[in-house]
Structure formats: structure tokens, C-alpha cells
Amino acid sequence: MNKGKLYIVPTPIGNLKDITLRALEVLNKVHIVAAEDTRQTLKLLNHYNIKKSLISYHKFNELEEIAQLNFLNYI
């Protein structure tokens, strides 16, 4: 069985153009994006025309959302 991969991708704090090419490569490659703030992440993804499913994942909902990310075990 193949296992999924988790990528930790740093994103720009201010200027959306401050993202690295490697970060854009990873964001284009992944199946789903888990983000602390989906509103800001959606702005970034839209700026670079990247269409991905988003999951809101932060310390206040991590127990509920971990089940959604569990599918990585089966990819």
C-alpha cells in the first residue's frame, strides 16, 4: 500500500509575489490543501490560478478535521 505525503509549504505574509517557485510547484501537485486560514489561502491560490480543495485546519478544530486528512493513509 502506498501512503500519502504531507508537505509543509510556507506562504507569503504580505506580498503574494514573495512565494517560492518550489511552493507553487507543490501547491500545483497536491490533491488537497489544509490551511489555518482558508480565506487567505484562497486568495493565494486564486492569484496563481491554482484550483484545489481546501480544508480548514487549526488548533480549534484539529480533532474534527483529522478524520478528513486520514485519507492520506490510503493514497
HTML snippet that shows the backbone in 3Dmol.js (N, CA, C, O; Angstrom):
<script src="https://3Dmol.org/build/3Dmol-min.js"></script>
<div id="view" style="width:600px;height:400px;position:relative"></div>
<script>
const pdb = `
ATOM      1  N   MET A   1       0.829  -1.170   0.000  1.00  0.00           N
ATOM      2  CA  MET A   1       0.000   0.000   0.000  1.00  0.00           C
ATOM      3  C   MET A   1       0.883   1.246   0.000  1.00  0.00           C
ATOM      4  O   MET A   1       1.834   1.341   0.775  1.00  0.00           O
ATOM      5  N   ASN A   2       0.563   2.190  -0.867  1.00  0.00           N
ATOM      6  CA  ASN A   2       1.259   3.472  -0.885  1.00  0.00           C
ATOM      7  C   ASN A   2       0.632   4.403   0.135  1.00  0.00           C
ATOM      8  O   ASN A   2      -0.582   4.384   0.340  1.00  0.00           O
ATOM      9  N   LYS A   3       1.435   5.192   0.754  1.00  0.00           N
ATOM     10  CA  LYS A   3       0.936   6.181   1.716  1.00  0.00           C
ATOM     11  C   LYS A   3       1.014   7.569   1.094  1.00  0.00           C
ATOM     12  O   LYS A   3       1.867   7.844   0.249  1.00  0.00           O
ATOM     13  N   GLY A   4       0.108   8.433   1.531  1.00  0.00           N
ATOM     14  CA  GLY A   4       0.124   9.815   1.075  1.00  0.00           C
ATOM     15  C   GLY A   4       1.300  10.570   1.666  1.00  0.00           C
ATOM     16  O   GLY A   4       1.987  10.080   2.562  1.00  0.00           O
ATOM     17  N   LYS A   5       1.515  11.748   1.160  1.00  0.00           N
ATOM     18  CA  LYS A   5       2.602  12.591   1.658  1.00  0.00           C
ATOM     19  C   LYS A   5       2.020  13.889   2.194  1.00  0.00           C
ATOM     20  O   LYS A   5       1.011  14.393   1.701  1.00  0.00           O
ATOM     21  N   LEU A   6       2.674  14.407   3.201  1.00  0.00           N
ATOM     22  CA  LEU A   6       2.308  15.696   3.769  1.00  0.00           C
ATOM     23  C   LEU A   6       3.426  16.679   3.449  1.00  0.00           C
ATOM     24  O   LEU A   6       4.588  16.439   3.773  1.00  0.00           O
ATOM     25  N   TYR A   7       3.068  17.780   2.815  1.00  0.00           N
ATOM     26  CA  TYR A   7       4.027  18.838   2.520  1.00  0.00           C
ATOM     27  C   TYR A   7       3.691  20.039   3.393  1.00  0.00           C
ATOM     28  O   TYR A   7       2.533  20.449   3.469  1.00  0.00           O
ATOM     29  N   ILE A   8       4.683  20.595   4.042  1.00  0.00           N
ATOM     30  CA  ILE A   8       4.530  21.841   4.782  1.00  0.00           C
ATOM     31  C   ILE A   8       5.047  22.945   3.867  1.00  0.00           C
ATOM     32  O   ILE A   8       6.232  22.981   3.535  1.00  0.00           O
ATOM     33  N   VAL A   9       4.157  23.839   3.464  1.00  0.00           N
ATOM     34  CA  VAL A   9       4.506  24.858   2.476  1.00  0.00           C
ATOM     35  C   VAL A   9       4.423  26.247   3.112  1.00  0.00           C
ATOM     36  O   VAL A   9       3.345  26.678   3.521  1.00  0.00           O
ATOM     37  N   PRO A  10       5.548  26.941   3.196  1.00  0.00           N
ATOM     38  CA  PRO A  10       5.495  28.311   3.715  1.00  0.00           C
ATOM     39  C   PRO A  10       4.843  29.235   2.688  1.00  0.00           C
ATOM     40  O   PRO A  10       5.076  29.108   1.486  1.00  0.00           O
ATOM     41  N   THR A  11       4.041  30.143   3.168  1.00  0.00           N
ATOM     42  CA  THR A  11       3.363  31.072   2.268  1.00  0.00           C
ATOM     43  C   THR A  11       3.728  32.501   2.653  1.00  0.00           C
ATOM     44  O   THR A  11       4.114  32.760   3.793  1.00  0.00           O
ATOM     45  N   PRO A  12       3.605  33.433   1.702  1.00  0.00           N
ATOM     46  CA  PRO A  12       3.979  34.819   1.967  1.00  0.00           C
ATOM     47  C   PRO A  12       3.090  35.462   3.031  1.00  0.00           C
ATOM     48  O   PRO A  12       1.899  35.163   3.121  1.00  0.00           O
ATOM     49  N   ILE A  13       3.669  36.331   3.820  1.00  0.00           N
ATOM     50  CA  ILE A  13       2.910  37.039   4.847  1.00  0.00           C
ATOM     51  C   ILE A  13       2.226  38.272   4.250  1.00  0.00           C
ATOM     52  O   ILE A  13       1.082  38.569   4.597  1.00  0.00           O
ATOM     53  N   GLY A  14       2.890  38.969   3.386  1.00  0.00           N
ATOM     54  CA  GLY A  14       2.326  40.209   2.846  1.00  0.00           C
ATOM     55  C   GLY A  14       2.094  40.138   1.353  1.00  0.00           C
ATOM     56  O   GLY A  14       0.961  39.982   0.899  1.00  0.00           O
ATOM     57  N   ASN A  15       3.148  40.251   0.602  1.00  0.00           N
ATOM     58  CA  ASN A  15       3.073  40.294  -0.853  1.00  0.00           C
ATOM     59  C   ASN A  15       2.957  38.884  -1.422  1.00  0.00           C
ATOM     60  O   ASN A  15       3.832  38.049  -1.196  1.00  0.00           O
ATOM     61  N   LEU A  16       1.875  38.615  -2.163  1.00  0.00           N
ATOM     62  CA  LEU A  16       1.659  37.282  -2.733  1.00  0.00           C
ATOM     63  C   LEU A  16       2.780  36.868  -3.679  1.00  0.00           C
ATOM     64  O   LEU A  16       2.984  35.677  -3.911  1.00  0.00           O
ATOM     65  N   LYS A  17       3.508  37.834  -4.225  1.00  0.00           N
ATOM     66  CA  LYS A  17       4.601  37.527  -5.148  1.00  0.00           C
ATOM     67  C   LYS A  17       5.857  37.029  -4.438  1.00  0.00           C
ATOM     68  O   LYS A  17       6.829  36.650  -5.091  1.00  0.00           O
ATOM     69  N   ASP A  18       5.842  37.028  -3.113  1.00  0.00           N
ATOM     70  CA  ASP A  18       7.006  36.566  -2.354  1.00  0.00           C
ATOM     71  C   ASP A  18       7.025  35.053  -2.150  1.00  0.00           C
ATOM     72  O   ASP A  18       7.831  34.561  -1.360  1.00  0.00           O
ATOM     73  N   ILE A  19       6.181  34.317  -2.823  1.00  0.00           N
ATOM     74  CA  ILE A  19       6.154  32.861  -2.705  1.00  0.00           C
ATOM     75  C   ILE A  19       7.289  32.262  -3.541  1.00  0.00           C
ATOM     76  O   ILE A  19       7.694  32.844  -4.547  1.00  0.00           O
ATOM     77  N   THR A  20       7.795  31.114  -3.130  1.00  0.00           N
ATOM     78  CA  THR A  20       8.882  30.472  -3.877  1.00  0.00           C
ATOM     79  C   THR A  20       8.323  29.633  -5.021  1.00  0.00           C
ATOM     80  O   THR A  20       7.163  29.220  -4.999  1.00  0.00           O
ATOM     81  N   LEU A  21       9.157  29.392  -6.006  1.00  0.00           N
ATOM     82  CA  LEU A  21       8.757  28.525  -7.116  1.00  0.00           C
ATOM     83  C   LEU A  21       8.464  27.112  -6.624  1.00  0.00           C
ATOM     84  O   LEU A  21       7.540  26.460  -7.110  1.00  0.00           O
ATOM     85  N   ARG A  22       9.247  26.642  -5.666  1.00  0.00           N
ATOM     86  CA  ARG A  22       9.036  25.299  -5.104  1.00  0.00           C
ATOM     87  C   ARG A  22       7.678  25.208  -4.412  1.00  0.00           C
ATOM     88  O   ARG A  22       6.989  24.196  -4.536  1.00  0.00           O
ATOM     89  N   ALA A  23       7.290  26.248  -3.689  1.00  0.00           N
ATOM     90  CA  ALA A  23       5.985  26.257  -3.031  1.00  0.00           C
ATOM     91  C   ALA A  23       4.868  26.180  -4.067  1.00  0.00           C
ATOM     92  O   ALA A  23       3.898  25.447  -3.876  1.00  0.00           O
ATOM     93  N   LEU A  24       4.995  26.926  -5.155  1.00  0.00           N
ATOM     94  CA  LEU A  24       3.988  26.874  -6.216  1.00  0.00           C
ATOM     95  C   LEU A  24       3.939  25.498  -6.864  1.00  0.00           C
ATOM     96  O   LEU A  24       2.862  24.997  -7.190  1.00  0.00           O
ATOM     97  N   GLU A  25       5.094  24.892  -7.048  1.00  0.00           N
ATOM     98  CA  GLU A  25       5.163  23.546  -7.620  1.00  0.00           C
ATOM     99  C   GLU A  25       4.408  22.551  -6.737  1.00  0.00           C
ATOM    100  O   GLU A  25       3.628  21.739  -7.235  1.00  0.00           O
ATOM    101  N   VAL A  26       4.641  22.619  -5.452  1.00  0.00           N
ATOM    102  CA  VAL A  26       3.974  21.704  -4.519  1.00  0.00           C
ATOM    103  C   VAL A  26       2.475  21.962  -4.502  1.00  0.00           C
ATOM    104  O   VAL A  26       1.691  21.014  -4.558  1.00  0.00           O
ATOM    105  N   LEU A  27       2.060  23.218  -4.427  1.00  0.00           N
ATOM    106  CA  LEU A  27       0.635  23.533  -4.396  1.00  0.00           C
ATOM    107  C   LEU A  27      -0.078  23.068  -5.659  1.00  0.00           C
ATOM    108  O   LEU A  27      -1.240  22.665  -5.601  1.00  0.00           O
ATOM    109  N   ASN A  28       0.600  23.118  -6.792  1.00  0.00           N
ATOM    110  CA  ASN A  28       0.007  22.617  -8.033  1.00  0.00           C
ATOM    111  C   ASN A  28      -0.087  21.099  -8.051  1.00  0.00           C
ATOM    112  O   ASN A  28      -0.956  20.540  -8.720  1.00  0.00           O
ATOM    113  N   LYS A  29       0.788  20.437  -7.330  1.00  0.00           N
ATOM    114  CA  LYS A  29       0.902  18.976  -7.372  1.00  0.00           C
ATOM    115  C   LYS A  29      -0.048  18.253  -6.412  1.00  0.00           C
ATOM    116  O   LYS A  29      -0.506  17.150  -6.710  1.00  0.00           O
ATOM    117  N   VAL A  30      -0.344  18.864  -5.272  1.00  0.00           N
ATOM    118  CA  VAL A  30      -1.104  18.170  -4.233  1.00  0.00           C
ATOM    119  C   VAL A  30      -2.578  18.024  -4.598  1.00  0.00           C
ATOM    120  O   VAL A  30      -3.098  18.734  -5.459  1.00  0.00           O
ATOM    121  N   HIS A  31      -3.238  17.080  -3.918  1.00  0.00           N
ATOM    122  CA  HIS A  31      -4.665  16.843  -4.141  1.00  0.00           C
ATOM    123  C   HIS A  31      -5.543  17.762  -3.301  1.00  0.00           C
ATOM    124  O   HIS A  31      -6.624  18.161  -3.733  1.00  0.00           O
ATOM    125  N   ILE A  32      -5.082  18.092  -2.115  1.00  0.00           N
ATOM    126  CA  ILE A  32      -5.878  18.867  -1.169  1.00  0.00           C
ATOM    127  C   ILE A  32      -4.952  19.762  -0.351  1.00  0.00           C
ATOM    128  O   ILE A  32      -3.796  19.419  -0.105  1.00  0.00           O
ATOM    129  N   VAL A  33      -5.478  20.912   0.065  1.00  0.00           N
ATOM    130  CA  VAL A  33      -4.703  21.857   0.862  1.00  0.00           C
ATOM    131  C   VAL A  33      -5.399  22.044   2.208  1.00  0.00           C
ATOM    132  O   VAL A  33      -6.572  22.415   2.260  1.00  0.00           O
ATOM    133  N   ALA A  34      -4.684  21.788   3.278  1.00  0.00           N
ATOM    134  CA  ALA A  34      -5.170  22.070   4.627  1.00  0.00           C
ATOM    135  C   ALA A  34      -4.517  23.371   5.065  1.00  0.00           C
ATOM    136  O   ALA A  34      -3.293  23.498   5.053  1.00  0.00           O
ATOM    137  N   ALA A  35      -5.342  24.332   5.449  1.00  0.00           N
ATOM    138  CA  ALA A  35      -4.825  25.660   5.773  1.00  0.00           C
ATOM    139  C   ALA A  35      -5.415  26.173   7.073  1.00  0.00           C
ATOM    140  O   ALA A  35      -6.563  25.889   7.415  1.00  0.00           O
ATOM    141  N   GLU A  36      -4.604  26.934   7.787  1.00  0.00           N
ATOM    142  CA  GLU A  36      -5.087  27.540   9.030  1.00  0.00           C
ATOM    143  C   GLU A  36      -6.153  28.595   8.728  1.00  0.00           C
ATOM    144  O   GLU A  36      -7.174  28.660   9.412  1.00  0.00           O
ATOM    145  N   ASP A  37      -5.919  29.412   7.715  1.00  0.00           N
ATOM    146  CA  ASP A  37      -6.874  30.450   7.327  1.00  0.00           C
ATOM    147  C   ASP A  37      -7.216  30.253   5.852  1.00  0.00           C
ATOM    148  O   ASP A  37      -6.458  30.664   4.973  1.00  0.00           O
ATOM    149  N   THR A  38      -8.350  29.628   5.588  1.00  0.00           N
ATOM    150  CA  THR A  38      -8.714  29.298   4.207  1.00  0.00           C
ATOM    151  C   THR A  38      -8.994  30.551   3.382  1.00  0.00           C
ATOM    152  O   THR A  38      -8.816  30.532   2.165  1.00  0.00           O
ATOM    153  N   ARG A  39      -9.424  31.627   4.013  1.00  0.00           N
ATOM    154  CA  ARG A  39      -9.684  32.866   3.259  1.00  0.00           C
ATOM    155  C   ARG A  39      -8.393  33.395   2.643  1.00  0.00           C
ATOM    156  O   ARG A  39      -8.364  33.760   1.468  1.00  0.00           O
ATOM    157  N   GLN A  40      -7.329  33.437   3.437  1.00  0.00           N
ATOM    158  CA  GLN A  40      -6.044  33.921   2.930  1.00  0.00           C
ATOM    159  C   GLN A  40      -5.442  32.939   1.927  1.00  0.00           C
ATOM    160  O   GLN A  40      -4.854  33.341   0.923  1.00  0.00           O
ATOM    161  N   THR A  41      -5.595  31.659   2.211  1.00  0.00           N
ATOM    162  CA  THR A  41      -5.061  30.642   1.300  1.00  0.00           C
ATOM    163  C   THR A  41      -5.781  30.693  -0.033  1.00  0.00           C
ATOM    164  O   THR A  41      -5.155  30.540  -1.082  1.00  0.00           O
ATOM    165  N   LEU A  42      -7.095  30.906  -0.007  1.00  0.00           N
ATOM    166  CA  LEU A  42      -7.861  31.006  -1.247  1.00  0.00           C
ATOM    167  C   LEU A  42      -7.406  32.204  -2.075  1.00  0.00           C
ATOM    168  O   LEU A  42      -7.343  32.115  -3.301  1.00  0.00           O
ATOM    169  N   LYS A  43      -7.090  33.313  -1.429  1.00  0.00           N
ATOM    170  CA  LYS A  43      -6.557  34.477  -2.152  1.00  0.00           C
ATOM    171  C   LYS A  43      -5.260  34.109  -2.869  1.00  0.00           C
ATOM    172  O   LYS A  43      -5.053  34.471  -4.027  1.00  0.00           O
ATOM    173  N   LEU A  44      -4.390  33.385  -2.163  1.00  0.00           N
ATOM    174  CA  LEU A  44      -3.112  32.976  -2.743  1.00  0.00           C
ATOM    175  C   LEU A  44      -3.331  32.020  -3.914  1.00  0.00           C
ATOM    176  O   LEU A  44      -2.754  32.200  -4.987  1.00  0.00           O
ATOM    177  N   LEU A  45      -4.163  31.010  -3.705  1.00  0.00           N
ATOM    178  CA  LEU A  45      -4.413  30.033  -4.770  1.00  0.00           C
ATOM    179  C   LEU A  45      -5.058  30.696  -5.980  1.00  0.00           C
ATOM    180  O   LEU A  45      -4.676  30.406  -7.114  1.00  0.00           O
ATOM    181  N   ASN A  46      -6.018  31.571  -5.762  1.00  0.00           N
ATOM    182  CA  ASN A  46      -6.664  32.270  -6.879  1.00  0.00           C
ATOM    183  C   ASN A  46      -5.681  33.167  -7.617  1.00  0.00           C
ATOM    184  O   ASN A  46      -5.736  33.268  -8.842  1.00  0.00           O
ATOM    185  N   HIS A  47      -4.788  33.815  -6.889  1.00  0.00           N
ATOM    186  CA  HIS A  47      -3.789  34.689  -7.515  1.00  0.00           C
ATOM    187  C   HIS A  47      -2.940  33.914  -8.524  1.00  0.00           C
ATOM    188  O   HIS A  47      -2.571  34.446  -9.571  1.00  0.00           O
ATOM    189  N   TYR A  48      -2.637  32.667  -8.206  1.00  0.00           N
ATOM    190  CA  TYR A  48      -1.811  31.832  -9.084  1.00  0.00           C
ATOM    191  C   TYR A  48      -2.641  30.830  -9.879  1.00  0.00           C
ATOM    192  O   TYR A  48      -2.093  29.896 -10.466  1.00  0.00           O
ATOM    193  N   ASN A  49      -3.965  31.020  -9.900  1.00  0.00           N
ATOM    194  CA  ASN A  49      -4.876  30.175 -10.675  1.00  0.00           C
ATOM    195  C   ASN A  49      -4.699  28.691 -10.350  1.00  0.00           C
ATOM    196  O   ASN A  49      -4.651  27.851 -11.249  1.00  0.00           O
ATOM    197  N   ILE A  50      -4.603  28.384  -9.068  1.00  0.00           N
ATOM    198  CA  ILE A  50      -4.471  27.008  -8.589  1.00  0.00           C
ATOM    199  C   ILE A  50      -5.806  26.597  -7.996  1.00  0.00           C
ATOM    200  O   ILE A  50      -6.280  27.218  -7.044  1.00  0.00           O
ATOM    201  N   LYS A  51      -6.412  25.563  -8.544  1.00  0.00           N
ATOM    202  CA  LYS A  51      -7.725  25.093  -8.092  1.00  0.00           C
ATOM    203  C   LYS A  51      -7.549  23.817  -7.282  1.00  0.00           C
ATOM    204  O   LYS A  51      -7.231  22.764  -7.835  1.00  0.00           O
ATOM    205  N   LYS A  52      -7.756  23.910  -5.970  1.00  0.00           N
ATOM    206  CA  LYS A  52      -7.606  22.759  -5.069  1.00  0.00           C
ATOM    207  C   LYS A  52      -8.713  22.783  -4.029  1.00  0.00           C
ATOM    208  O   LYS A  52      -9.261  23.841  -3.717  1.00  0.00           O
ATOM    209  N   SER A  53      -9.035  21.625  -3.500  1.00  0.00           N
ATOM    210  CA  SER A  53      -9.953  21.546  -2.369  1.00  0.00           C
ATOM    211  C   SER A  53      -9.227  22.046  -1.132  1.00  0.00           C
ATOM    212  O   SER A  53      -8.043  21.774  -0.935  1.00  0.00           O
ATOM    213  N   LEU A  54      -9.956  22.781  -0.303  1.00  0.00           N
ATOM    214  CA  LEU A  54      -9.376  23.341   0.916  1.00  0.00           C
ATOM    215  C   LEU A  54     -10.046  22.749   2.149  1.00  0.00           C
ATOM    216  O   LEU A  54     -11.261  22.550   2.178  1.00  0.00           O
ATOM    217  N   ILE A  55      -9.247  22.476   3.150  1.00  0.00           N
ATOM    218  CA  ILE A  55      -9.741  22.078   4.464  1.00  0.00           C
ATOM    219  C   ILE A  55      -9.200  23.086   5.466  1.00  0.00           C
ATOM    220  O   ILE A  55      -8.007  23.388   5.482  1.00  0.00           O
ATOM    221  N   SER A  56     -10.095  23.601   6.300  1.00  0.00           N
ATOM    222  CA  SER A  56      -9.666  24.485   7.381  1.00  0.00           C
ATOM    223  C   SER A  56      -9.125  23.615   8.505  1.00  0.00           C
ATOM    224  O   SER A  56      -9.834  22.754   9.023  1.00  0.00           O
ATOM    225  N   TYR A  57      -7.879  23.836   8.880  1.00  0.00           N
ATOM    226  CA  TYR A  57      -7.241  23.005   9.903  1.00  0.00           C
ATOM    227  C   TYR A  57      -6.439  23.896  10.839  1.00  0.00           C
ATOM    228  O   TYR A  57      -5.429  24.477  10.443  1.00  0.00           O
ATOM    229  N   HIS A  58      -6.899  24.001  12.088  1.00  0.00           N
ATOM    230  CA  HIS A  58      -6.206  24.817  13.085  1.00  0.00           C
ATOM    231  C   HIS A  58      -6.432  24.220  14.459  1.00  0.00           C
ATOM    232  O   HIS A  58      -7.145  23.225  14.594  1.00  0.00           O
ATOM    233  N   LYS A  59      -5.843  24.806  15.465  1.00  0.00           N
ATOM    234  CA  LYS A  59      -5.856  24.203  16.801  1.00  0.00           C
ATOM    235  C   LYS A  59      -7.255  24.080  17.393  1.00  0.00           C
ATOM    236  O   LYS A  59      -7.451  23.284  18.312  1.00  0.00           O
ATOM    237  N   PHE A  60      -8.225  24.829  16.908  1.00  0.00           N
ATOM    238  CA  PHE A  60      -9.574  24.757  17.461  1.00  0.00           C
ATOM    239  C   PHE A  60     -10.436  23.686  16.802  1.00  0.00           C
ATOM    240  O   PHE A  60     -11.503  23.361  17.325  1.00  0.00           O
ATOM    241  N   ASN A  61     -10.006  23.125  15.665  1.00  0.00           N
ATOM    242  CA  ASN A  61     -10.801  22.090  15.002  1.00  0.00           C
ATOM    243  C   ASN A  61      -9.980  20.862  14.614  1.00  0.00           C
ATOM    244  O   ASN A  61     -10.462  20.015  13.862  1.00  0.00           O
ATOM    245  N   GLU A  62      -8.773  20.753  15.106  1.00  0.00           N
ATOM    246  CA  GLU A  62      -7.879  19.679  14.651  1.00  0.00           C
ATOM    247  C   GLU A  62      -8.441  18.289  14.920  1.00  0.00           C
ATOM    248  O   GLU A  62      -8.219  17.381  14.119  1.00  0.00           O
ATOM    249  N   LEU A  63      -9.152  18.096  16.008  1.00  0.00           N
ATOM    250  CA  LEU A  63      -9.694  16.765  16.298  1.00  0.00           C
ATOM    251  C   LEU A  63     -10.799  16.384  15.319  1.00  0.00           C
ATOM    252  O   LEU A  63     -10.915  15.219  14.939  1.00  0.00           O
ATOM    253  N   GLU A  64     -11.608  17.351  14.909  1.00  0.00           N
ATOM    254  CA  GLU A  64     -12.675  17.077  13.948  1.00  0.00           C
ATOM    255  C   GLU A  64     -12.133  16.864  12.536  1.00  0.00           C
ATOM    256  O   GLU A  64     -12.624  16.005  11.804  1.00  0.00           O
ATOM    257  N   GLU A  65     -11.140  17.631  12.162  1.00  0.00           N
ATOM    258  CA  GLU A  65     -10.638  17.597  10.786  1.00  0.00           C
ATOM    259  C   GLU A  65      -9.617  16.494  10.527  1.00  0.00           C
ATOM    260  O   GLU A  65      -9.350  16.168   9.371  1.00  0.00           O
ATOM    261  N   ILE A  66      -9.056  15.927  11.553  1.00  0.00           N
ATOM    262  CA  ILE A  66      -8.041  14.891  11.351  1.00  0.00           C
ATOM    263  C   ILE A  66      -8.611  13.714  10.571  1.00  0.00           C
ATOM    264  O   ILE A  66      -7.888  13.066   9.814  1.00  0.00           O
ATOM    265  N   ALA A  67      -9.892  13.434  10.745  1.00  0.00           N
ATOM    266  CA  ALA A  67     -10.528  12.341  10.002  1.00  0.00           C
ATOM    267  C   ALA A  67     -10.506  12.618   8.502  1.00  0.00           C
ATOM    268  O   ALA A  67     -10.310  11.702   7.704  1.00  0.00           O
ATOM    269  N   GLN A  68     -10.707  13.877   8.117  1.00  0.00           N
ATOM    270  CA  GLN A  68     -10.671  14.217   6.693  1.00  0.00           C
ATOM    271  C   GLN A  68      -9.275  14.021   6.113  1.00  0.00           C
ATOM    272  O   GLN A  68      -9.126  13.661   4.946  1.00  0.00           O
ATOM    273  N   LEU A  69      -8.268  14.258   6.923  1.00  0.00           N
ATOM    274  CA  LEU A  69      -6.898  14.095   6.442  1.00  0.00           C
ATOM    275  C   LEU A  69      -6.420  12.654   6.538  1.00  0.00           C
ATOM    276  O   LEU A  69      -5.373  12.318   5.985  1.00  0.00           O
ATOM    277  N   ASN A  70      -7.151  11.813   7.213  1.00  0.00           N
ATOM    278  CA  ASN A  70      -6.775  10.411   7.370  1.00  0.00           C
ATOM    279  C   ASN A  70      -6.741   9.672   6.031  1.00  0.00           C
ATOM    280  O   ASN A  70      -6.098   8.629   5.921  1.00  0.00           O
ATOM    281  N   PHE A  71      -7.424  10.199   5.015  1.00  0.00           N
ATOM    282  CA  PHE A  71      -7.408   9.548   3.712  1.00  0.00           C
ATOM    283  C   PHE A  71      -5.992   9.448   3.146  1.00  0.00           C
ATOM    284  O   PHE A  71      -5.750   8.640   2.250  1.00  0.00           O
ATOM    285  N   LEU A  72      -5.059  10.245   3.645  1.00  0.00           N
ATOM    286  CA  LEU A  72      -3.675  10.169   3.172  1.00  0.00           C
ATOM    287  C   LEU A  72      -3.084   8.782   3.365  1.00  0.00           C
ATOM    288  O   LEU A  72      -2.174   8.392   2.634  1.00  0.00           O
ATOM    289  N   ASN A  73      -3.582   8.040   4.329  1.00  0.00           N
ATOM    290  CA  ASN A  73      -3.096   6.681   4.560  1.00  0.00           C
ATOM    291  C   ASN A  73      -3.442   5.739   3.420  1.00  0.00           C
ATOM    292  O   ASN A  73      -2.847   4.668   3.301  1.00  0.00           O
ATOM    293  N   TYR A  74      -4.396   6.123   2.581  1.00  0.00           N
ATOM    294  CA  TYR A  74      -4.891   5.215   1.553  1.00  0.00           C
ATOM    295  C   TYR A  74      -4.565   5.659   0.137  1.00  0.00           C
ATOM    296  O   TYR A  74      -4.970   5.008  -0.826  1.00  0.00           O
ATOM    297  N   ILE A  75      -3.842   6.752   0.000  1.00  0.00           N
ATOM    298  CA  ILE A  75      -3.472   7.221  -1.348  1.00  0.00           C
ATOM    299  C   ILE A  75      -2.197   6.525  -1.780  1.00  0.00           C
ATOM    300  O   ILE A  75      -1.704   6.767  -2.881  1.00  0.00           O
TER     301      ILE A  75
END
`;
const viewer = $3Dmol.createViewer("view");
viewer.addModel(pdb, "pdb");
viewer.setStyle({}, {cartoon: {color: "spectrum"}});
viewer.zoomTo();
viewer.render();
</script>
